[in-house]
């Protein structure tokens, strides 16, 4: 694995144009992976802009039977809680397409941080490199549920159990930086003026959590709108 994250910055005038471009690149990655290996494995991010992106995929022309869905992190809340990332992805997109249900790999966060992290670790142990990982960027530089100075009670090479997150809910499950880096393509989605400070820290090569993900290719693509960039 490379020891440096080389970032390619893609600037868009607004969130809508960003989503249009990102949708095109995501579907191209899916098409290439399916043509090459007969399947497409993607790790989903939570958040407002990813939700908009997911809604645009409902009418995509693709072989949904070849898609395999994973999640970068999850909040430890009951199943079908509206604040869960998988609930958001299902209502915006996954419930409206024909991906086989056994290929949608939810994080069992309803079991609690430690037990859910253990079970998801086992599930990921059978998965090699992802084709695409989608991630966001928090105001403090966090990504997935990897927070600055975050506490974990359980950690493997695949998952960590977060028990004292700096924002509610306090218990979460996240893929590790190492596991998130095991991907052919890594896309960060960054929108909004509240992300400006984190973006500047990142540009200055400060070791915020997002900067610690070292993709196998060494390359991360960052899609950001003008509000986040200024």
N, CA, C and O of each residue as an XYZ file, in Angstrom:
920
protein
N       0.842     -1.194      0.000
C       0.000      0.000      0.000
C       0.874      1.240      0.000
O       1.919      1.274      0.649
N       0.433      2.278     -0.746
C       1.186      3.500     -0.782
C       1.127      4.203      0.559
O       0.170      4.034      1.314
N       2.150      4.992      0.857
C       2.165      5.708      2.128
C       1.810      7.169      1.950
O       2.035      7.980      2.848
N       1.259      7.509      0.802
C       0.862      8.882      0.565
C      -0.439      8.913     -0.201
O      -0.651      8.133     -1.129
N      -1.309      9.824      0.197
C      -2.589      9.974     -0.473
C      -2.466     11.124     -1.478
O      -2.397     12.291     -1.092
N      -2.439     10.787     -2.750
C      -2.390     11.798     -3.800
C      -3.814     12.173     -4.163
O      -4.594     11.320     -4.585
N      -4.154     13.432     -4.002
C      -5.526     13.873     -4.225
C      -5.673     14.600     -5.555
O      -4.844     15.431     -5.927
N      -6.743     14.268     -6.258
C      -7.115     14.981     -7.475
C      -8.398     15.754     -7.160
O      -9.430     15.158     -6.850
N      -8.324     17.072     -7.241
C      -9.436     17.930     -6.848
C     -10.306     18.224     -8.068
O      -9.803     18.647     -9.109
N     -11.625     17.996     -7.931
C     -12.572     18.269     -8.996
C     -13.574     19.305     -8.472
O     -14.406     18.996     -7.619
N     -13.486     20.525     -8.988
C     -14.294     21.635     -8.476
C     -15.503     21.885     -9.371
O     -15.389     21.930    -10.596
N     -16.674     22.049     -8.729
C     -17.913     22.306     -9.450
C     -18.578     23.560     -8.880
O     -18.445     23.850     -7.691
N     -19.286     24.298     -9.724
C     -19.891     25.548     -9.246
C     -20.965     25.343     -8.185
O     -21.182     26.217     -7.347
N     -21.633     24.206     -8.214
C     -22.665     23.954     -7.208
C     -22.849     22.448     -7.012
O     -22.284     21.628     -7.735
N     -23.644     22.127     -6.026
C     -23.882     20.732     -5.646
C     -24.529     19.928     -6.769
O     -24.195     18.761     -6.975
N     -25.460     20.556     -7.499
C     -26.176     19.829     -8.544
C     -25.253     19.387     -9.665
O     -25.345     18.252    -10.133
N     -24.359     20.275    -10.104
C     -23.426     19.893    -11.168
C     -22.455     18.824    -10.673
O     -22.052     17.946    -11.436
N     -22.083     18.898     -9.407
C     -21.219     17.876     -8.827
C     -21.898     16.508     -8.904
O     -21.276     15.523     -9.302
N     -23.153     16.454     -8.527
C     -23.876     15.179     -8.509
C     -23.990     14.603     -9.917
O     -23.843     13.395    -10.103
N     -24.250     15.453    -10.910
C     -24.351     14.982    -12.293
C     -23.043     14.330    -12.735
O     -23.048     13.246    -13.318
N     -21.922     14.999    -12.453
C     -20.618     14.457    -12.844
C     -20.292     13.182    -12.079
O     -19.762     12.227    -12.646
N     -20.607     13.172    -10.804
C     -20.300     12.013     -9.978
C     -21.125     10.801    -10.395
O     -20.621      9.678    -10.421
N     -22.381     11.031    -10.717
C     -23.227      9.932    -11.189
C     -22.613      9.286    -12.426
O     -22.557      8.060    -12.530
N     -22.158     10.103    -13.353
C     -21.563      9.581    -14.582
C     -20.320      8.752    -14.290
O     -20.143      7.677    -14.863
N     -19.457      9.243    -13.402
C     -18.224      8.522    -13.085
C     -18.514      7.237    -12.322
O     -17.838      6.229    -12.523
N     -19.509      7.268    -11.452
C     -19.879      6.068    -10.698
C     -20.399      4.983    -11.637
O     -19.997      3.824    -11.533
N     -21.279      5.352    -12.540
C     -21.847      4.351    -13.450
C     -20.807      3.833    -14.431
O     -20.879      2.679    -14.854
N     -19.844      4.666    -14.798
C     -18.757      4.194    -15.651
C     -17.908      3.175    -14.907
O     -17.516      2.156    -15.476
N     -17.620      3.448    -13.623
C     -16.862      2.492    -12.815
C     -17.606      1.173    -12.709
O     -16.997      0.105    -12.779
N     -18.930      1.242    -12.540
C     -19.743      0.020    -12.461
C     -19.685     -0.749    -13.769
O     -19.496     -1.966    -13.770
N     -19.845     -0.050    -14.872
C     -19.826     -0.692    -16.186
C     -18.493     -1.400    -16.437
O     -18.466     -2.532    -16.919
N     -17.403     -0.733    -16.109
C     -16.084     -1.315    -16.344
C     -15.850     -2.535    -15.455
O     -15.299     -3.540    -15.905
N     -16.269     -2.442    -14.196
C     -16.077     -3.572    -13.280
C     -16.910     -4.774    -13.705
O     -16.431     -5.907    -13.682
N     -18.150     -4.526    -14.089
C     -19.033     -5.630    -14.500
C     -18.520     -6.284    -15.768
O     -18.562     -7.507    -15.902
N     -18.039     -5.483    -16.691
C     -17.492     -6.033    -17.929
C     -16.239     -6.863    -17.663
O     -16.004     -7.882    -18.314
N     -15.441     -6.413    -16.699
C     -14.171     -7.082    -16.421
C     -14.339     -8.324    -15.566
O     -13.697     -9.342    -15.824
N     -15.210     -8.256    -14.533
C     -15.257     -9.347    -13.557
C     -16.658     -9.833    -13.225
O     -16.826    -10.736    -12.405
N     -17.667     -9.238    -13.858
C     -19.028     -9.707    -13.661
C     -19.691     -9.245    -12.392
O     -20.765     -9.740    -12.047
N     -19.084     -8.305    -11.679
C     -19.665     -7.788    -10.444
C     -19.088     -6.413    -10.144
O     -18.024     -6.046    -10.642
N     -19.809     -5.660     -9.320
C     -19.374     -4.319     -8.922
C     -19.610     -4.170     -7.437
O     -20.750     -4.246     -6.977
N     -18.545     -3.958     -6.682
C     -18.655     -3.795     -5.228
C     -18.400     -2.344     -4.875
O     -17.366     -1.773     -5.224
N     -19.364     -1.756     -4.175
C     -19.293     -0.347     -3.827
C     -19.584     -0.156     -2.349
O     -20.459     -0.816     -1.789
N     -18.845      0.752     -1.722
C     -19.062      1.138     -0.324
C     -19.746      2.501     -0.321
O     -19.253      3.450     -0.929
N     -20.886      2.593      0.366
C     -21.681      3.814      0.362
C     -21.357      4.714      1.541
O     -20.988      4.258      2.622
N     -21.508      6.010      1.295
C     -21.387      7.027      2.340
C     -22.771      7.499      2.745
O     -23.724      7.364      1.977
N     -22.889      8.047      3.937
C     -24.106      8.712      4.357
C     -23.989     10.202      4.095
O     -22.940     10.684      3.668
N     -25.068     10.932      4.350
C     -25.007     12.382      4.216
C     -25.991     12.920      3.197
O     -26.590     12.166      2.429
N     -26.150     14.232      3.201
C     -27.150     14.892      2.365
C     -26.833     14.769      0.873
O     -27.693     14.379      0.083
N     -25.602     15.101      0.492
C     -25.278     15.055     -0.938
C     -25.272     13.632     -1.483
O     -25.785     13.419     -2.581
N     -24.713     12.639     -0.771
C     -24.870     11.266     -1.247
C     -26.330     10.857     -1.433
O     -26.645     10.099     -2.350
N     -27.218     11.346     -0.579
C     -28.635     11.031     -0.739
C     -29.160     11.542     -2.078
O     -29.913     10.852     -2.765
N     -28.755     12.750     -2.436
C     -29.163     13.311     -3.727
C     -28.609     12.453     -4.858
O     -29.309     12.156     -5.826
N     -27.349     12.060     -4.725
C     -26.732     11.192     -5.732
C     -27.498      9.888     -5.865
O     -27.790      9.453     -6.979
N     -27.827      9.259     -4.747
C     -28.503      7.964     -4.795
C     -29.862      8.066     -5.485
O     -30.265      7.151     -6.202
N     -30.562      9.168     -5.271
C     -31.871      9.331     -5.928
C     -31.731      9.344     -7.447
O     -32.632      8.896     -8.155
N     -30.619      9.852     -7.946
C     -30.428      9.921     -9.396
C     -30.118      8.552    -10.001
O     -30.169      8.392    -11.221
N     -29.801      7.573     -9.172
C     -29.440      6.249     -9.684
C     -30.633      5.346     -9.913
O     -30.499      4.275    -10.506
N     -31.794      5.763     -9.452
C     -32.980      4.911     -9.536
C     -33.276      4.518    -10.983
O     -33.688      3.389    -11.247
N     -33.067      5.446    -11.923
C     -33.396      5.155    -13.320
C     -32.165      4.802    -14.155
O     -32.224      4.844    -15.383
N     -31.059      4.457    -13.507
C     -29.826      4.127    -14.235
C     -29.987      2.826    -15.016
O     -30.655      1.893    -14.569
N     -29.368      2.784    -16.181
C     -29.372      1.579    -17.003
C     -28.107      0.777    -16.687
O     -27.021      1.099    -17.168
N     -28.259     -0.239    -15.896
C     -27.124     -1.045    -15.464
C     -27.618     -2.428    -15.068
O     -28.819     -2.626    -14.882
N     -26.720     -3.373    -14.940
C     -27.074     -4.725    -14.512
C     -27.083     -4.761    -12.981
O     -26.063     -5.047    -12.354
N     -28.237     -4.469    -12.393
C     -28.321     -4.401    -10.938
C     -27.985     -5.739    -10.277
O     -27.552     -5.763     -9.125
N     -28.176     -6.834    -10.978
C     -27.858     -8.146    -10.402
C     -26.380     -8.308    -10.099
O     -25.990     -9.197     -9.343
N     -25.552     -7.446    -10.691
C     -24.108     -7.546    -10.495
C     -23.598     -6.609     -9.393
O     -22.407     -6.617     -9.082
N     -24.473     -5.814     -8.811
C     -24.053     -4.845     -7.789
C     -24.026     -5.500     -6.404
O     -24.918     -6.266     -6.041
N     -22.986     -5.178     -5.650
C     -22.839     -5.617     -4.255
C     -22.580     -4.379     -3.403
O     -21.602     -3.659     -3.604
N     -23.479     -4.148     -2.448
C     -23.482     -2.912     -1.671
C     -22.915     -3.153     -0.272
O     -23.279     -4.114      0.406
N     -22.018     -2.260      0.142
C     -21.489     -2.236      1.506
C     -21.586     -0.808      2.037
O     -21.876      0.123      1.286
N     -21.345     -0.645      3.319
C     -21.455      0.669      3.943
C     -20.162      1.006      4.682
O     -19.539      0.149      5.310
N     -19.779      2.276      4.587
C     -18.546      2.715      5.242
C     -18.681      2.848      6.740
O     -17.707      2.673      7.472
N     -19.883      3.159      7.206
C     -20.118      3.253      8.650
C     -21.609      3.224      8.909
O     -22.424      3.354      7.995
N     -21.949      3.050     10.184
C     -23.354      3.033     10.563
C     -23.501      3.509     12.000
O     -22.600      3.343     12.823
N     -24.643      4.098     12.282
C     -24.982      4.545     13.633
C     -25.675      3.408     14.370
O     -26.487      2.688     13.789
N     -25.359      3.251     15.631
C     -25.937      2.156     16.414
C     -27.330      2.548     16.876
O     -27.533      3.038     17.987
N     -28.272      2.317     15.988
C     -29.678      2.621     16.200
C     -30.498      1.428     15.743
O     -29.984      0.567     15.030
N     -31.760      1.360     16.138
C     -32.590      0.226     15.711
C     -32.712      0.143     14.194
O     -32.557      1.140     13.489
N     -32.992     -1.063     13.705
C     -33.240     -1.231     12.275
C     -34.340     -0.266     11.820
O     -35.307     -0.017     12.541
N     -34.171      0.263     10.625
C     -35.140      1.160     10.001
C     -35.302      2.482     10.732
O     -36.288      3.188     10.523
N     -34.345      2.826     11.590
C     -34.339      4.172     12.154
C     -33.983      5.144     11.026
O     -33.032      4.895     10.286
N     -34.721      6.239     10.879
C     -34.467      7.167      9.781
C     -33.070      7.794      9.784
O     -32.625      8.315      8.762
N     -32.379      7.747     10.923
C     -31.047      8.332     10.985
C     -29.954      7.364     10.544
O     -28.787      7.748     10.462
N     -30.311      6.132     10.265
C     -29.303      5.174      9.820
C     -28.948      5.413      8.355
O     -29.792      5.808      7.551
N     -27.690      5.167      8.028
C     -27.243      5.329      6.646
C     -27.921      4.336      5.711
O     -28.258      4.680      4.578
N     -28.123      3.103      6.178
C     -28.754      2.120      5.294
C     -30.221      2.466      5.034
O     -30.730      2.199      3.945
N     -30.900      3.051      6.009
C     -32.287      3.474      5.800
C     -32.342      4.565      4.740
O     -33.204      4.547      3.861
N     -31.420      5.511      4.830
C     -31.357      6.586      3.841
C     -31.120      6.031      2.444
O     -31.800      6.418      1.494
N     -30.154      5.124      2.319
C     -29.834      4.560      1.009
C     -31.001      3.740      0.465
O     -31.272      3.766     -0.735
N     -31.690      3.013      1.344
C     -32.823      2.205      0.899
C     -33.965      3.076      0.396
O     -34.514      2.822     -0.676
N     -34.324      4.092      1.155
C     -35.471      4.909      0.777
C     -35.180      5.761     -0.450
O     -36.078      6.017     -1.253
N     -33.934      6.202     -0.604
C     -33.587      7.050     -1.734
C     -33.358      6.253     -3.015
O     -33.571      6.766     -4.113
N     -32.922      4.990     -2.876
C     -32.415      4.275     -4.047
C     -32.650      2.766     -4.013
O     -33.309      2.223     -4.899
N     -32.119      2.090     -3.004
C     -32.021      0.632     -3.059
C     -33.370     -0.068     -3.106
O     -33.493     -1.131     -3.714
N     -34.380      0.512     -2.473
C     -35.720     -0.096     -2.519
C     -36.371      0.005     -3.897
O     -37.400     -0.623     -4.146
N     -35.780      0.787     -4.783
C     -36.405      1.074     -6.070
C     -35.702      0.404     -7.248
O     -36.080      0.614     -8.400
N     -34.680     -0.400     -6.961
C     -33.965     -1.103     -8.025
C     -33.890     -2.583     -7.662
O     -34.259     -2.981     -6.557
N     -33.403     -3.396     -8.612
C     -33.504     -4.849     -8.449
C     -32.209     -5.511     -7.988
O     -31.917     -6.637     -8.390
N     -31.434     -4.833     -7.155
C     -30.264     -5.485     -6.567
C     -30.759     -6.597     -5.639
O     -31.597     -6.336     -4.775
N     -30.267     -7.824     -5.793
C     -30.696     -8.907     -4.892
C     -30.453     -8.524     -3.426
O     -29.409     -7.971     -3.082
N     -31.423     -8.824     -2.585
C     -31.340     -8.396     -1.185
C     -30.119     -8.971     -0.471
O     -29.575     -8.337      0.433
N     -29.686    -10.170     -0.873
C     -28.524    -10.770     -0.210
C     -27.208    -10.143     -0.662
O     -26.137    -10.516     -0.184
N     -27.295     -9.191     -1.584
C     -26.106     -8.473     -2.025
C     -26.047     -7.050     -1.453
O     -25.156     -6.268     -1.783
N     -27.017     -6.737     -0.589
C     -27.004     -5.470      0.143
C     -26.566     -5.777      1.567
O     -27.332     -6.311      2.369
N     -25.340     -5.435      1.860
C     -24.704     -5.855      3.112
C     -24.750     -4.743      4.155
O     -23.812     -3.958      4.294
N     -25.865     -4.697      4.885
C     -26.008     -3.694      5.943
C     -25.090     -4.018      7.117
O     -24.807     -5.184      7.392
N     -24.636     -2.991      7.796
C     -23.885     -3.180      9.036
C     -24.894     -3.458     10.153
O     -25.815     -2.661     10.332
N     -24.763     -4.549     10.908
C     -25.744     -4.870     11.946
C     -25.551     -4.025     13.207
O     -25.297     -4.552     14.291
N     -25.674     -2.715     13.046
C     -25.394     -1.795     14.147
C     -26.433     -1.861     15.254
O     -26.186     -1.395     16.367
N     -27.598     -2.440     14.957
C     -28.621     -2.592     15.986
C     -28.177     -3.543     17.091
O     -28.793     -3.587     18.156
N     -27.106     -4.310     16.844
C     -26.576     -5.238     17.847
C     -25.650     -4.551     18.840
O     -25.191     -5.181     19.792
N     -25.370     -3.281     18.634
C     -24.389     -2.572     19.454
C     -23.061     -2.480     18.729
O     -22.794     -3.231     17.791
N     -22.230     -1.546     19.177
C     -21.001     -1.244     18.448
C     -20.061     -2.441     18.351
O     -19.581     -2.760     17.264
N     -19.794     -3.102     19.462
C     -18.802     -4.175     19.444
C     -19.294     -5.404     18.691
O     -18.587     -5.921     17.827
N     -20.494     -5.878     19.008
C     -20.990     -7.082     18.346
C     -21.223     -6.825     16.859
O     -20.910     -7.671     16.022
N     -21.768     -5.665     16.536
C     -21.985     -5.336     15.136
C     -20.682     -5.238     14.364
O     -20.601     -5.676     13.217
N     -19.655     -4.660     14.991
C     -18.350     -4.549     14.333
C     -17.734     -5.924     14.119
O     -17.130     -6.177     13.076
N     -17.881     -6.812     15.094
C     -17.345     -8.168     14.953
C     -18.007     -8.896     13.780
O     -17.332     -9.534     12.973
N     -19.333     -8.791     13.699
C     -20.036     -9.507     12.639
C     -19.722     -8.928     11.266
O     -19.599     -9.674     10.295
N     -19.592     -7.608     11.172
C     -19.280     -7.020      9.870
C     -17.838     -7.314      9.467
O     -17.532     -7.453      8.282
N     -16.961     -7.408     10.453
C     -15.585     -7.816     10.165
C     -15.574     -9.181      9.484
O     -14.867     -9.384      8.497
N     -16.354    -10.104     10.012
C     -16.405    -11.442      9.425
C     -16.958    -11.411      8.007
O     -16.464    -12.114      7.126
N     -17.977    -10.600      7.794
C     -18.558    -10.516      6.455
C     -17.548     -9.944      5.457
O     -17.477    -10.394      4.314
N     -16.779     -8.965      5.890
C     -15.803     -8.332      4.997
C     -14.581     -9.211      4.760
O     -13.835     -8.997      3.805
N     -14.379    -10.188      5.618
C     -13.218    -11.065      5.457
C     -13.290    -11.867      4.168
O     -12.274    -12.374      3.690
N     -14.486    -11.983      3.604
C     -14.652    -12.712      2.347
C     -14.644    -11.798      1.127
O     -14.879    -12.242      0.003
N     -14.371    -10.521      1.362
C     -14.397     -9.537      0.279
C     -12.976     -9.058      0.021
O     -12.267     -8.644      0.939
N     -12.575     -9.122     -1.238
C     -11.243     -8.623     -1.585
C     -11.317     -7.104     -1.776
O     -12.023     -6.422     -1.034
N     -10.616     -6.589     -2.733
C     -10.605     -5.152     -2.979
C     -11.967     -4.667     -3.470
O     -12.580     -5.300     -4.330
N     -12.438     -3.548     -2.926
C     -13.651     -2.923     -3.434
C     -13.355     -2.306     -4.798
O     -12.206     -2.012     -5.128
N     -14.415     -2.117     -5.581
C     -14.255     -1.396     -6.838
C     -14.320      0.115     -6.623
O     -13.596      0.872     -7.269
N     -15.193      0.548     -5.708
C     -15.359      1.980     -5.462
C     -15.787      2.205     -4.022
O     -16.679      1.527     -3.512
N     -15.140      3.163     -3.374
C     -15.530      3.596     -2.035
C     -15.940      5.064     -2.110
O     -15.185      5.904     -2.599
N     -17.145      5.362     -1.619
C     -17.634      6.735     -1.514
C     -17.516      7.188     -0.067
O     -17.901      6.467      0.853
N     -16.983      8.384      0.124
C     -16.832      8.928      1.470
C     -17.201     10.407      1.480
O     -17.115     11.088      0.458
N     -17.609     10.888      2.637
C     -17.826     12.307      2.839
C     -16.698     12.908      3.664
O     -15.695     12.249      3.941
N     -16.869     14.150      4.048
C     -15.895     14.858      4.882
C     -16.647     15.707      5.886
O     -17.463     16.548      5.509
N     -16.372     15.486      7.176
C     -17.025     16.271      8.211
C     -16.323     17.589      8.474
O     -15.206     17.816      8.009
N     -16.985     18.447      9.219
C     -16.405     19.751      9.537
C     -15.088     19.627     10.292
O     -14.222     20.496     10.184
N     -14.936     18.561     11.049
C     -13.714     18.339     11.819
C     -12.710     17.467     11.079
O     -11.697     17.063     11.649
N     -12.985     17.177      9.817
C     -12.078     16.343      9.033
C     -12.360     14.857      9.123
O     -11.631     14.056      8.538
N     -13.421     14.467      9.855
C     -13.709     13.039      9.967
C     -14.301     12.518      8.667
O     -14.851     13.276      7.868
N     -14.180     11.223      8.472
C     -14.811     10.558      7.346
C     -15.291      9.204      7.828
O     -14.697      8.616      8.732
N     -16.390      8.695      7.215
C     -17.095      7.546      7.794
C     -17.326      7.890      9.276
O     -17.796      8.988      9.576
N     -17.009      6.983     10.204
C     -17.063      7.355     11.628
C     -15.661      7.298     12.230
O     -15.464      6.843     13.356
N     -14.700      7.773     11.448
C     -13.319      7.906     11.906
C     -13.105      9.356     12.306
O     -12.889     10.223     11.459
N     -13.168      9.610     13.614
C     -13.108     10.972     14.145
C     -11.715     11.289     14.673
O     -10.968     10.380     15.036
N     -11.361     12.572     14.719
C     -10.105     12.940     15.371
C     -10.126     12.487     16.836
O     -11.084     12.753     17.561
N      -9.078     11.812     17.254
C      -8.960     11.343     18.641
C     -10.141     10.463     19.050
O     -10.551     10.469     20.210
N     -10.681      9.712     18.102
C     -11.822      8.865     18.411
C     -11.446      7.672     19.274
O     -10.346      7.130     19.170
N     -12.381      7.274     20.129
C     -12.177      6.120     21.004
C     -12.822      4.882     20.381
O     -13.925      4.944     19.840
N     -12.118      3.773     20.468
C     -12.654      2.513     19.963
C     -12.449      1.423     21.010
O     -11.381      1.322     21.613
N     -13.491      0.604     21.222
C     -13.372     -0.490     22.192
C     -12.997     -1.797     21.511
O     -12.598     -2.760     22.166
N     -13.129     -1.819     20.199
C     -12.858     -3.051     19.460
C     -12.389     -2.642     18.083
O     -12.989     -1.772     17.451
N     -11.326     -3.260     17.615
C     -10.809     -2.901     16.300
C     -10.146     -4.104     15.651
O      -9.442     -4.872     16.308
N     -10.379     -4.257     14.353
C      -9.701     -5.258     13.543
C      -9.156     -4.534     12.319
O      -9.219     -3.307     12.232
N      -8.626     -5.295     11.383
C      -8.175     -4.653     10.149
C      -9.350     -4.174      9.303
O      -9.173     -3.363      8.393
N     -10.559     -4.676      9.602
C     -11.737     -4.308      8.808
C     -12.637     -3.272      9.462
O     -13.116     -2.360      8.788
N     -12.875     -3.397     10.759
C     -13.882     -2.570     11.421
C     -13.405     -2.072     12.772
O     -12.495     -2.630     13.385
N     -14.059     -0.988     13.221
C     -13.854     -0.522     14.591
C     -15.215     -0.231     15.221
O     -16.174      0.125     14.535
N     -15.273     -0.390     16.532
C     -16.456     -0.037     17.306
C     -16.175      1.281     18.010
O     -15.300      1.359     18.873
N     -16.917      2.314     17.640
C     -16.755      3.641     18.226
C     -17.759      3.784     19.360
O     -18.951      3.542     19.170
N     -17.282      4.177     20.541
C     -18.195      4.241     21.685
C     -18.393      5.647     22.224
O     -19.264      5.860     23.069
N     -17.617      6.600     21.763
C     -17.744      7.955     22.299
C     -17.537      8.966     21.184
O     -16.645      9.812     21.255
N     -18.366      8.872     20.157
C     -18.254      9.797     19.032
C     -18.549     11.220     19.501
O     -19.330     11.405     20.433
N     -17.943     12.223     18.877
C     -18.169     13.609     19.290
C     -19.523     14.169     18.876
O     -19.835     15.323     19.173
N     -20.333     13.359     18.191
C     -21.678     13.785     17.832
C     -22.596     12.577     17.964
O     -22.167     11.434     17.812
N     -23.851     12.848     18.246
C     -24.811     11.765     18.462
C     -25.120     11.048     17.153
O     -25.079     11.651     16.080
N     -25.432      9.743     17.251
C     -25.321      8.897     18.445
C     -23.866      8.583     18.757
O     -23.019      8.543     17.865
N     -23.592      8.361     20.032
C     -22.212      8.183     20.465
C     -21.622      6.854     20.013
O     -20.413      6.752     19.802
N     -22.465      5.835     19.863
C     -21.965      4.523     19.432
C     -22.168      4.354     17.929
O     -23.251      4.587     17.392
N     -21.080      3.939     17.267
C     -21.099      3.767     15.821
C     -20.178      2.616     15.438
O     -19.369      2.153     16.241
N     -20.315      2.171     14.211
C     -19.418      1.169     13.642
C     -18.862      1.743     12.350
O     -19.596      2.330     11.556
N     -17.569      1.573     12.144
C     -16.945      2.113     10.942
C     -15.981      1.110     10.346
O     -15.366      0.320     11.061
N     -15.856      1.148      9.036
C     -14.717      0.480      8.424
C     -13.464      1.251      8.800
O     -13.503      2.470      8.971
N     -12.363      0.547      8.927
C     -11.105      1.200      9.283
C     -10.536      1.947      8.081
O     -10.945      1.724      6.941
N      -9.588      2.837      8.357
C      -8.901      3.541      7.271
C      -8.207      2.548      6.347
O      -8.195      2.720      5.128
N      -7.635      1.516      6.937
C      -6.955      0.493      6.136
C      -7.929     -0.180      5.169
O      -7.629     -0.345      3.987
N      -9.092     -0.564      5.680
C     -10.066     -1.276      4.831
C     -10.665     -0.363      3.781
O     -10.892     -0.790      2.649
N     -10.926      0.880      4.133
C     -11.474      1.822      3.170
C     -10.491      2.105      2.039
O     -10.890      2.490      0.939
N      -9.220      1.915      2.312
C      -8.210      2.124      1.286
C      -8.047      0.965      0.333
O      -7.365      1.095     -0.683
N      -8.652     -0.156      0.632
C      -8.531     -1.335     -0.235
C      -9.580     -1.250     -1.336
O     -10.578     -1.971     -1.324
N      -9.333     -0.359     -2.281
C     -10.298     -0.080     -3.328
C      -9.598      0.382     -4.597
O      -8.515      0.966     -4.559
N     -10.248      0.102     -5.722
C      -9.703      0.557     -6.996
C      -9.919      2.054     -7.192
O      -9.087      2.734     -7.791
N     -11.040      2.562     -6.684
C     -11.312      3.995     -6.798
C     -11.863      4.510     -5.478
O     -12.659      3.840     -4.821
N     -11.429      5.713     -5.095
C     -11.847      6.345     -3.848
C     -12.350      7.742     -4.174
O     -11.588      8.595     -4.629
N     -13.653      7.973     -3.936
C     -14.267      9.267     -4.217
C     -14.723      9.909     -2.916
O     -15.481      9.309     -2.153
N     -14.261     11.127     -2.663
C     -14.773     11.937     -1.555
C     -15.776     12.942     -2.106
O     -15.545     13.548     -3.152
N     -16.886     13.118     -1.402
C     -17.939     14.059     -1.787
C     -17.987     15.156     -0.722
O     -18.294     14.883      0.438
N     -17.683     16.398     -1.119
C     -17.546     17.488     -0.148
C     -18.343     18.700     -0.632
O     -18.018     19.288     -1.664
N     -19.371     19.069      0.104
C     -20.184     20.221     -0.284
C     -20.509     21.079      0.939
O     -20.584     20.579      2.061
N     -20.700     22.375      0.703
C     -21.147     23.273      1.755
C     -20.038     24.099      2.374
O     -18.905     23.638      2.511
N     -20.378     25.328      2.749
C     -19.389     26.251      3.306
C     -18.853     25.801      4.658
O     -17.763     26.212      5.056
N     -19.600     24.965      5.370
C     -19.135     24.490      6.667
C     -17.960     23.509      6.558
O     -17.380     23.120      7.571
N     -17.614     23.115      5.335
C     -16.491     22.196      5.135
C     -15.189     22.924      4.771
O     -14.153     22.285      4.585
N     -15.240     24.254      4.671
C     -14.078     25.000      4.185
C     -12.839     24.789      5.048
O     -11.742     24.607      4.519
N     -12.999     24.812      6.354
C     -11.849     24.662      7.237
C     -11.213     23.287      7.088
O      -9.989     23.167      7.026
N     -12.046     22.248      7.031
C     -11.523     20.889      6.867
C     -10.810     20.742      5.531
O      -9.765     20.096      5.454
N     -11.369     21.338      4.471
C     -10.730     21.269      3.159
C      -9.374     21.951      3.197
O      -8.407     21.446      2.626
N      -9.294     23.102      3.869
C      -8.016     23.811      3.947
C      -6.984     23.001      4.725
O      -5.817     22.948      4.335
N      -7.395     22.380      5.807
C      -6.479     21.513      6.558
C      -5.963     20.383      5.680
O      -4.781     20.041      5.710
N      -6.860     19.820      4.908
C      -6.509     18.714      4.012
C      -5.513     19.175      2.960
O      -4.527     18.492      2.682
N      -5.779     20.343      2.375
C      -4.872     20.892      1.363
C      -3.492     21.172      1.951
O      -2.480     21.091      1.255
N      -3.466     21.504      3.243
C      -2.202     21.790      3.919
C      -1.512     20.524      4.413
O      -0.502     20.585      5.114
N      -2.076     19.370      4.034
C      -1.513     18.064      4.386
C      -1.499     17.804      5.892
O      -0.649     17.071      6.397
N      -2.457     18.419      6.606
C      -2.614     18.073      8.016
C      -3.244     16.685      8.108
O      -4.004     16.283      7.228
N      -2.929     15.970      9.159
C      -3.352     14.572      9.272
C      -4.752     14.441      9.861
O      -4.947     13.827     10.910
N      -5.722     15.031      9.164
C      -7.115     14.800      9.532
C      -7.465     13.354      9.171
O      -6.769     12.741      8.362
N      -8.530     12.802      9.753
C      -8.855     11.398      9.461
C      -8.986     11.086      7.973
O      -8.548     10.023      7.533
N      -9.571     11.978      7.196
C      -9.733     11.711      5.766
C      -8.400     11.520      5.071
O      -8.309     10.764      4.104
N      -7.367     12.193      5.548
C      -6.049     12.105      4.914
C      -5.343     10.796      5.229
O      -4.355     10.453      4.580
N      -5.838     10.065      6.215
C      -5.159      8.850      6.648
C      -5.581      7.611      5.852
O      -5.037      6.524      6.050
N      -6.536      7.781      4.969
C      -6.946      6.657      4.122
C      -6.005      6.597      2.933
O      -5.973      7.505      2.102
N      -5.251      5.534      2.862
C      -4.252      5.367      1.810
C      -4.761      4.337      0.805
O      -4.591      3.136      1.013
N      -5.384      4.795     -0.282
C      -5.920      3.839     -1.255
C      -4.815      3.038     -1.923
O      -3.689      3.510     -2.078
N      -5.157      1.821     -2.312
C      -4.185      0.936     -2.961
C      -3.554      1.595     -4.179
O      -2.383      1.368     -4.483
N      -4.343      2.417     -4.876
C      -3.825      3.102     -6.058
C      -2.960      4.305     -5.694
O      -2.225      4.824     -6.535
N      -3.050      4.750     -4.427
C      -2.371      5.963     -4.008
C      -3.135      7.222     -4.349
O      -2.693      8.324     -4.022
N      -4.285      7.074     -5.007
C      -4.999      8.219     -5.567
C      -6.406      8.323     -4.994
O      -7.139      7.336     -4.926
N      -6.772      9.539     -4.581
C      -8.130      9.816     -4.133
C      -8.693     10.970     -4.955
O      -8.017     11.978     -5.157
N      -9.923     10.826     -5.427
C     -10.589     11.894     -6.167
C     -11.541     12.621     -5.228
O     -12.385     12.003     -4.579
N     -11.396     13.942     -5.163
C     -12.220     14.757     -4.272
C     -13.133     15.633     -5.117
O     -12.663     16.481     -5.876
N     -14.426     15.427     -4.986
C     -15.429     16.204     -5.706
C     -15.981     17.241     -4.732
O     -16.601     16.886     -3.730
N     -15.756     18.519     -5.023
C     -16.228     19.538     -4.095
C     -16.877     20.684     -4.849
O     -16.521     20.990     -5.987
N     -17.849     21.317     -4.176
C     -18.504     22.454     -4.788
C     -17.811     23.749     -4.364
O     -16.942     23.749     -3.492
N     -18.211     24.841     -4.995
C     -17.548     26.124     -4.753
C     -17.646     26.573     -3.309
O     -16.723     27.205     -2.794
N     -18.752     26.257     -2.647
C     -18.925     26.676     -1.254
C     -17.894     25.999     -0.348
O     -17.370     26.623      0.575
N     -17.612     24.748     -0.609
C     -16.622     24.030      0.208
C     -15.206     24.457     -0.110
O     -14.334     24.418      0.758
N     -14.967     24.863     -1.343
C     -13.611     25.170     -1.785
C     -13.158     26.565     -1.390
O     -11.960     26.788     -1.215
N     -14.084     27.517     -1.243
C     -13.694     28.914     -0.997
C     -13.330     29.161      0.458
O     -12.982     30.282      0.826
